[in-house]
């Protein structure tokens, strides 16, 4: 689209303000995106650290508990006790895996940015 130089100054000023408003909205949305990416990165690192701590402490606890149960019940259950403890460990592992799967499945990605972009689109469509 070619803009004629003899266009009224009012028209040029309107175009300049429109361009400025569009750039301001884009800058605002990009700043929001950067903030949310930073927050998500921090939340991800915190979650990973907690997962590692839970895994290490959980393995230590389960190993000690299993050793104690084996020592206490060896005379009665022998090898069958090992199978029972293994089954209990498998069920616990599957439950924790299911919980982690649900958390990751429902993890919202950039909800603020996407919400603002949705509002912008609706505002522009209604006008």
C-alpha positions as CSV (number, residue, x, y, z in Angstrom):
1,X,0.0,0.0,0.0
2,X,1.5,3.3,-1.1
3,X,1.0,6.4,1.1
4,X,0.8,9.6,-0.9
5,X,2.8,12.5,0.4
6,X,-0.1,14.8,-0.2
7,X,-2.2,12.9,2.3
8,X,-3.7,15.1,5.0
9,X,-1.4,15.4,8.1
10,X,-4.3,14.0,10.2
11,X,-4.2,10.7,8.3
12,X,-0.4,10.4,8.8
13,X,-0.7,11.1,12.5
14,X,-3.4,8.5,12.8
15,X,-1.2,5.9,11.0
16,X,1.7,6.8,13.3
17,X,-0.4,6.4,16.4
18,X,-1.9,3.1,15.2
19,X,1.6,1.7,14.5
20,X,2.8,2.9,17.9
21,X,-0.2,1.3,19.6
22,X,0.4,-2.0,17.8
23,X,4.1,-2.0,18.7
24,X,3.2,-1.2,22.4
25,X,0.8,-4.1,22.6
26,X,3.4,-6.5,21.0
27,X,6.1,-5.3,23.4
28,X,3.7,-5.8,26.4
29,X,2.9,-9.3,25.3
30,X,6.5,-10.2,24.7
31,X,7.5,-8.9,28.1
32,X,4.8,-11.0,29.7
33,X,6.0,-14.0,27.8
34,X,9.6,-13.5,29.0
35,X,8.4,-13.2,32.6
36,X,6.3,-16.3,32.4
37,X,9.1,-18.3,30.8
38,X,11.4,-17.2,33.6
39,X,8.8,-18.3,36.2
40,X,8.2,-21.6,34.5
41,X,11.9,-22.3,34.4
42,X,12.2,-21.6,38.2
43,X,9.2,-23.8,38.9
44,X,10.6,-26.6,36.8
45,X,14.0,-26.5,38.5
46,X,12.3,-26.5,41.9
47,X,10.1,-29.4,40.9
48,X,13.1,-31.4,39.6
49,X,15.1,-30.8,42.8
50,X,12.2,-31.9,44.9
51,X,11.8,-35.0,42.7
52,X,15.4,-35.9,43.1
53,X,15.2,-35.4,46.9
54,X,12.1,-37.6,47.1
55,X,13.7,-40.3,45.0
56,X,16.9,-40.4,47.0
57,X,15.3,-40.3,50.4
58,X,12.6,-42.7,49.3
59,X,15.1,-45.3,48.1
60,X,17.0,-45.0,51.3
61,X,13.9,-45.4,53.4
62,X,12.5,-48.3,51.4
63,X,15.9,-50.1,51.4
64,X,16.2,-49.9,55.2
65,X,12.5,-50.8,55.7
66,X,12.8,-53.8,53.4
67,X,16.0,-55.0,55.1
68,X,14.3,-54.7,58.5
69,X,11.2,-56.6,57.4
70,X,13.3,-59.3,55.8
71,X,15.4,-59.8,58.9
72,X,12.2,-59.9,61.1
73,X,10.2,-62.2,58.9
74,X,12.8,-64.4,57.3
75,X,12.1,-67.4,59.5
76,X,8.4,-67.4,58.5
77,X,8.3,-66.3,54.9
78,X,11.8,-66.9,53.4
79,X,11.9,-66.0,49.8
80,X,8.1,-65.3,49.5
81,X,8.7,-62.3,51.8
82,X,11.0,-60.9,49.1
83,X,8.3,-61.3,46.5
84,X,5.7,-59.6,48.7
85,X,8.0,-56.7,49.4
86,X,8.8,-56.4,45.6
87,X,5.1,-56.3,44.8
88,X,4.5,-53.6,47.4
89,X,7.4,-51.6,45.9
90,X,6.0,-52.0,42.4
91,X,2.5,-50.8,43.4
92,X,4.0,-47.8,45.2
93,X,6.2,-47.0,42.1
94,X,3.2,-47.2,39.8
95,X,1.1,-44.9,42.1
96,X,3.9,-42.2,42.2
97,X,4.4,-42.5,38.4
98,X,0.6,-42.0,37.9
99,X,0.7,-38.9,40.2
100,X,3.7,-37.5,38.2
101,X,1.9,-38.2,34.9
102,X,-1.2,-36.3,36.0
103,X,0.8,-33.3,37.2
104,X,2.8,-33.1,33.9
105,X,-0.4,-33.6,31.8
106,X,-2.2,-30.8,33.5
107,X,0.8,-28.4,33.7
108,X,-0.4,-25.1,32.3
109,X,2.1,-23.5,29.8
110,X,2.2,-19.7,29.7
111,X,-1.4,-19.2,30.9
112,X,-1.1,-15.4,31.3
113,X,0.3,-14.8,27.9
114,X,-2.2,-17.1,26.2
115,X,-5.0,-15.5,28.1
116,X,-4.0,-12.0,27.1
117,X,-3.6,-13.0,23.5
118,X,-7.1,-14.6,23.6
119,X,-8.5,-11.3,25.1
120,X,-6.8,-9.3,22.4
121,X,-8.2,-11.4,19.6
122,X,-11.7,-11.3,21.1
123,X,-11.5,-7.5,21.5
124,X,-10.4,-7.1,17.9
125,X,-13.1,-9.5,16.6
126,X,-15.8,-7.7,18.4
127,X,-15.0,-4.3,16.9
